[in-house]
Amino acid sequence: MPKYNFCPQCGKPLVEEEKAGKVRKICADDACGFIFWDNPLPVVAAIVERKGHVILVQSIGWPASWFGLVTGFLEKGEMPEEAVLREVQEEIGLEVEMGGYIGMYPFYRMNQLIIAYHVIAKDGEIKLDETELAAYREVPIEKVQPWAAGTGIALRDWLRTKGYERELVQFGS
C-alpha cells in the first residue's frame, strides 16, 4: 500500500488521529473528510496439482531457494474463483479446473488477505510469464514442504486433506 503524506483528494497534509478505534491518516482539512483506511488487498493463491505433483514458482528477484504458490491480485469486477484460474493461465500458461476452496489467510507483512484454492492442471507445456517469474519446480505431493507464511500455511492445510501432516519450515529452507 502507498504511504500517503498528502490527501489524494485535496492535496492538504494528512495527520494522524484516532478514528474507529485506530490511529489513521486523516486529511487536515475537516471539509475534505478523507480517511486513509489502509484496508488489506485481496490476493488469490493457487495450489496447482498436476500428475501427483505441486507446481511451485519463483518470482523474479527472489533468492534461488525460494519457491511458492502462483498468486495474483483480483481485478475489478472479478470473483476470486475467476482470478485464480486467470492467474494460473497468465503466469504458467496452463489451463486448470477448480479443485476447491482451501481458505483465507492473513499476510500482514504485505497487508494482504490471501484467498487460496486448489486447482488441477490439464496436460500442457508450462510457459512462464518471464516478466514475473524466474523458474518453476514440480514437487511430488508426498515431498512438498509448507513454509511458515501465508501461502505456506494454505499448502499445509491442503496437504492435511491428502493425509500428510507437515511442520512449517522457514520460507526458503
C-alpha positions in Angstrom: 0.0 0.0 0.0 1.2 3.5 -0.7 2.3 5.6 2.3 0.3 8.7 2.0 1.6 12.0 3.4 -0.9 14.2 1.5 -4.6 13.9 0.8 -5.2 12.3 -2.7 -8.5 14.3 -2.9 -7.4 17.9 -2.0 -3.6 17.8 -1.6 -3.6 19.0 2.0 -1.3 17.3 4.6 -2.5 14.1 6.3 -2.4 14.0 10.1 -2.6 11.0 12.4 -5.8 10.8 14.5 -7.9 8.2 16.1 -10.8 7.1 14.0 -12.9 4.0 14.5 -10.7 2.7 17.3 -7.3 3.0 15.5 -4.8 5.7 14.6 -5.3 6.5 10.9 -4.1 9.2 8.5 -6.8 11.8 8.0 -7.0 14.9 5.9 -6.1 18.0 7.9 -9.0 19.9 6.2 -12.2 18.9 8.0 -14.2 20.0 5.0 -12.5 17.3 2.8 -13.1 14.3 5.1 -10.6 11.9 3.5 -9.6 9.0 5.7 -6.8 6.5 4.7 -8.2 3.2 5.9 -5.3 1.1 4.7 -7.5 -1.9 4.0 -5.8 -5.2 3.1 -5.7 -6.2 -0.6 -7.3 -9.4 -1.7 -4.9 -11.8 -3.3 -5.6 -15.3 -4.7 -3.2 -18.2 -4.4 -3.3 -21.5 -6.3 -2.0 -24.9 -5.3 -1.5 -26.2 -8.8 -1.7 -30.0 -8.8 -0.6 -32.0 -11.9 0.0 -35.7 -12.1 0.8 -36.1 -8.4 2.9 -33.0 -8.2 2.5 -29.5 -6.9 3.9 -26.8 -9.2 5.8 -24.1 -7.3 7.1 -20.9 -8.9 9.9 -18.5 -8.2 9.3 -14.8 -8.6 11.9 -12.6 -10.2 14.2 -11.2 -7.5 13.6 -14.0 -5.0 16.6 -15.9 -3.6 17.4 -19.1 -5.7 16.0 -21.4 -3.0 12.6 -19.6 -2.7 9.6 -21.1 -4.4 5.9 -20.5 -3.7 2.4 -20.8 -5.0 1.0 -19.0 -8.0 -0.5 -15.8 -6.7 -2.1 -12.6 -8.0 -4.4 -9.7 -7.4 -8.1 -9.7 -8.1 -9.1 -7.4 -11.0 -12.1 -5.0 -10.9 -15.4 -7.0 -11.3 -13.7 -10.4 -10.8 -14.6 -13.1 -8.3 -11.7 -14.9 -6.6 -12.5 -18.2 -8.4 -12.2 -16.4 -11.7 -9.0 -14.6 -10.6 -7.2 -17.8 -9.6 -7.9 -19.5 -12.9 -6.8 -16.4 -14.8 -3.6 -16.0 -12.7 -2.5 -19.7 -13.3 -3.1 -19.3 -17.1 -1.2 -16.0 -17.2 1.7 -17.0 -15.0 2.4 -20.6 -16.0 0.4 -21.0 -19.2 -1.7 -24.0 -18.0 -5.4 -24.4 -18.3 -6.8 -25.6 -14.9 -10.0 -26.6 -13.4 -11.2 -25.8 -9.9 -10.3 -28.4 -7.3 -11.8 -26.5 -4.4 -11.5 -23.6 -1.9 -8.9 -24.0 0.8 -9.3 -21.0 3.0 -8.4 -17.4 3.7 -5.0 -16.4 5.3 -3.7 -13.1 6.5 -0.4 -11.9 5.2 0.2 -8.9 7.5 3.7 -8.0 6.2 2.2 -7.1 2.8 -1.2 -6.1 4.1 -2.9 -8.8 2.1 -5.7 -11.3 2.6 -4.9 -14.4 0.7 -7.8 -16.5 -0.7 -6.4 -19.9 -1.5 -7.7 -22.6 -3.9 -6.6 -26.0 -5.1 -6.6 -26.3 -8.9 -5.9 -29.2 -11.2 -3.8 -28.6 -14.2 -4.6 -30.1 -17.6 -1.8 -31.5 -19.7 0.3 -29.0 -21.5 3.6 -27.2 -21.5 4.4 -24.8 -18.7 5.1 -21.3 -20.2 6.3 -18.9 -17.5 5.4 -15.3 -17.6 9.0 -14.1 -17.7 8.0 -10.6 -16.6 7.1 -12.0 -13.2 8.6 -15.5 -12.8 12.2 -16.8 -13.0 11.7 -20.5 -12.6 9.3 -23.3 -11.5 9.5 -26.7 -9.9 7.2 -29.7 -9.9 7.4 -31.3 -6.5 5.8 -34.7 -5.7 2.9 -34.1 -3.3 4.5 -36.5 -0.7 7.7 -34.4 -0.7 6.4 -30.8 -0.8 7.2 -28.9 2.3 4.9 -26.0 3.5 6.6 -22.8 4.8 5.7 -20.5 7.7 4.0 -17.7 5.8 0.5 -17.1 4.3 0.6 -19.3 1.2 2.7 -22.0 3.0 0.0 -22.3 5.7 -2.6 -22.8 2.9 -0.4 -25.5 1.4 -0.1 -27.2 4.9 -3.9 -27.2 5.2 -4.3 -28.7 1.8 -1.7 -31.4 2.5 -3.8 -32.4 5.5 -6.7 -33.1 3.2 -4.4 -35.5 1.4 -3.3 -37.3 4.6 0.0 -35.6 5.0 0.8 -33.9 8.3 3.7 -31.5 7.9 5.5 -29.0 10.1 6.0 -25.5 8.7 9.6 -24.5 7.8 11.0 -21.0 7.4 10.5 -19.8 3.8 13.3 -20.9 1.5 14.7 -23.5 3.8 
